Amino acid sequence: MILTVTLNAALDITYRVPRLHPHTTHRVTEVAERPGGKGLNVARVLAALGHRTVATGFAGGGTGEALRALLAQETAVTDALVPVGGATRRTVAVVDAGTGDTTQLNEPGPTVSPTEWAAFLGTYRELLGEARAVALCGSLPPGVPVDVYARLTRAAHAAGVPVLLDTSGEPLRRGLAARPDLAKPNADELAALTGSTEPLRAARDARRRGAHAVAASLGADGMLAVTADGAWQATPPRRFAGNPTGAGDSAVAGLLSGLVEELPWPDRLCRAVALSAATVRAPAAGEFDATTYQELLPHVVVTDRPAVA
Amino acid sequence: MILTVTLNAALDITYRVPRLHPHTTHRVTEVAERPGGKGLNVARVLAALGHRTVATGFAGGGTGEALRALLAQETAVTDALVPVGGATRRTVAVVDAGTGDTTQLNEPGPTVSPTEWAAFLGTYRELLGEARAVALCGSLPPGVPVDVYARLTRAAHAAGVPVLLDTSGEPLRRGLAARPDLAKPNADELAALTGSTEPLRAARDARRRGAHAVAASLGADGMLAVTADGAWQATPPRRFAGNPTGAGDSAVAGLLSGLVEELPWPDRLCRAVALSAATVRAPAAGEFDATTYQELLPHVVVTDRPAVA
């Protein structure tokens, strides 16, 4: 199975309002809820691709219960979330029906106690015994050590399990030091890490900081990978209008399934880019449109790039 | 005991953000939750004033459970909410820490089935047997008949229980036809009902539409009552800066406790105005500051107004 870790899982709530006017009162016309947090998004896409997928991390409180109920109802993902005393955070996306723009409000998440953290590590090590790959995804809740992804990477490597790391800021910086097999930053995260806004240069730099391979998601420009075997850029056949929420998480699922299936790198990138575009095109945020995915896959263009300067 | 009815109870969530920028992503720095909906706000103030108070209405889903847990933990209010299959709505207040302004997002609430509605009516009639007064408060969830407050008023009168009605729009218009003992609109609701923005004229008009008495909350201008015995305006000694959320609900609690205690009208208005100002001054939205209330009470100024033109 493939394991995904979501330390700061969320109950994602989407509100539709006719028009967002700050400092006034709004009647919400539509409410939608889904299990959220990057690792859970990755897990549901992996499961939809037919991979046996287990999700761990933390869940607690009424919001945690709601998240777990939705996960059980709506996905084939196996729930191995560890109970936590605090309540799972909510994220609220307010969609302005007039402009289509989204205003996002993200709660910080529950504080994790040392005991809860120890319980998680026990579960994680046990799950690694069956895992073919692990994805470490997203932001950290309060109370979790900032070098957590370095620790989880080392534990995975000790168990012989390859690691994909998808996070940002200090947790990314610290995580890279433990040499994950693949890091998946987006262009902004890559620039914040390396100080360079030129993706190829920045991806090479990120590799030097410790990742065996770096796959950078570049929005409409597709995905750029710099690896030990070469560098490639995969580009979708055209631009897609839609909601980019979860597009990066779908790309992670594409890369991870490609790794487990031992696909050549260009094929992994095609899958990631097609899944990403199919997510932008889907009516619900974070879902992917299976037909769009199948149609796009043969039309993604891969070009060689120089792996070193 | 005093009974309050909240057909569209809410889990009130307050988010504090450093600055609200529409169409961007925000990290929420503080999250607070409380039981919400006008009738529940009224109930907690009545309980804080020392009145035995029972709250009924509907609650359901994980949000309903969270609301009931908070009600039990934080108040002396007796919970007689009727279970409903749908989930209790959330309201989200986003407070901009820079300006202090609030952007409010209100979910519509669960759809109430005819069976659930019938179950509520049974509970309501039973509770009326012990009630000295009832407050019918707030908006209606989907599925509840729009003339509900007229029906509930008639049932209360059949049981000899006086009724305070605090709602707006069509439910207010229809409710007045059943001749509640007191209606408590604010200036906007009164203007929407009568077409007049002149409060005294509008309050007299609202009385002619069926209420035995009308007490209109006028924000910083205090409260204006038009009754069979006369008309009065009560004004706070000065303006108060703060959060007006729940100020109207505290005024309802003041009026209702005054009715039950058979206070003269001017004393009821003083209590309502002092409670209202003490709510604006309280640090948490919808709470009232007991010290401010006691200090203000002797300083509210009441003037006679002509009850008829």
Interface residues (C-beta under 8 A of the other chain):
Chain A: I13 Y15 V17 L20 H21 P22 H23 T24 T25 H26 R27 V28 T29 V31 G62 T63 E65 A66 R90 V92 V94 D96 T99 D101 T102 T103 Q104 L105 N106 E107 P108
Chain B: I13 Y15 V17 L20 H21 P22 H23 T24 T25 H26 R27 V28 T29 V31 G62 T63 E65 A66 R90 V92 V94 D96 T99 D101 T102 T103 Q104 L105 N106 E107 P108
